[in-house]
Amino acid sequence: MRTTGGRLARAGALLAIIFGLLSTTVGPAAAEWPRTPSSSSVEPRLAATTPLPRVKTDAAGLYTTNAQGQRVPFRWRGANFVRLTAGPNGTSWHSTFEPGLYDTKAVSAMLAQMKHDGYNGVRVYIDPGVTDAKQAHGIGRGNGTTGAIYGPYMDNFADFVKRATIAGVYVVPSMDAFPQNDKYWNRVKAYPGPGGVTNMDGDNRWYMAYGYAAAKKEYMKQFANALATRVGTARLSTILAYQTNNEVAFDSGQAPYNKMSGTVTPLNGRTYDMADPAQRQQAADASLVEYARRARQGLRASADPNALMTMGFYTNNAVGKPGFNGIVPTPGGKPRFPGRPAALSRAQADTVDFIDMHTYPSSRTAYSVQQDLQSSELSLFAKPFIIGEMGARKDIYGYDVRAAAYGMRDLQIATCKLGAQGWATWTWDTVSSLANQDKFFNQIESNGSINGQLAPIVRPDPCR
């Protein structure tokens, strides 16, 4: 999802109607299940915390290692936690960790409820900010700023990680772009001419241009270093993976894809003919692989060299695209084309460790998640994948939260059988009208209807 927002409902409002939903299927009786965590767990002490086991990957998927050194399969289950603030001209931005807006009580209540319900995962957004210093926010703070990471912002994220560690919840920070300030833009400008942005524009530059990739590489390194300074290297294991991008997309309305002519020489140093659809697609795929390699190099050089890395994608089906056919512009068609996850999944181990796919049912009855994911070549994936966003639009489910709860349960089961090794619902508690987030059911509204179908305390096995 490109945009998000909301406020936290109180943790004690969980699952008043869940037993009506589950009484004939799964779940304990009401009298057997305390619905809220104890009050003593809401504001934990952050100083002494046992680190979480480090999650790793191999050919079989995600896993941890127990005290005997044995491999323990790992499934990441949780939600997206999001706060939005209104910006100029109808825009909005992620303000979860913004100094002055970060809400420790809300965060602790959410994490305590997650722990109580058996979850072990949360996905959050790191705001890169904007270049206009007069509108300064996020981790960059705008033109005139030269710092690698804005300290007060990272302080808040570090606080979140400490609290997540106590709750046993693994965090995925989604890190679009790079901090918007002079330090990183000067890195971009150090690559002029053929080494930088020749015949590239718009979003395409993020993945195809040398300077942009260099700035991203530096960001990955600096972010992990700044976090380690604040939480200690032992607690870095709470980061399931650093996510370089929320949803990779190329733009057919911008160079080099806005014309069926000319050439482009992106990150990998090869030149591609934009008159040939096959080469157009190859330019995007090869650029994405090289971009991921350079971001990975940044992590390798950081205080967290063994960290996992992931990247997020929406499907071709979600935006009405027939497949990966060269990012060819069509009259009246949407210019956004998703990146090709199989290009990364089939690449060598120095790119991403797993793929993050996003799924939103487009019909209550006709939607097939298998067809949706296969529109982005799920069968070609050679690395594990998770569902980092799965959401329920209210109109799709006839504004019936019970139907949406069953829909999300069935979506989880179906994707589990397709091989997914993690899930994060969209969202935990967002109710804001910003970015149309009031059009989606959140996980704990209506007394936790959706939560009651997804909570591991109710369904320990997400495949059943």
Protein Blocks (a to p, Z undefined) as FASTA:
>chain_A
ZZdcdddddfklgoklmmmmmmmmgocdfklmcfbdcfklmmccfkbccddddddddfkb
ccdddfkopacdddddddddddddddeehiacdfklgghjacfklmmmmmmmmmmnopab
dcddddebjfblklggcjlnpghiabfbdfklmmmmmmmmmmmmmnopacddddehiadd
fklmmmmmmmgcjllmgoiahjllmmmpmklmmmmmmmmmmmmmmmmmmnojklmmmpmb
acfbfbdcddfkbcfklpcgdjdddfkopacdfkbmklmmmmmmmmmmmmmmmmmmmmmm
mmblmbccddddddfklnopabjehiaacehiafbdcddfklmmmmcfklcfbdcddddd
fbfklpcfklmmmmnommmpcbdcddfbccddfklnoopaklmmmmmmmmmmmmmmnopa
bdcdddfklcbfghhlmmpccfkgghhlmmmmmomklmmplkZZ
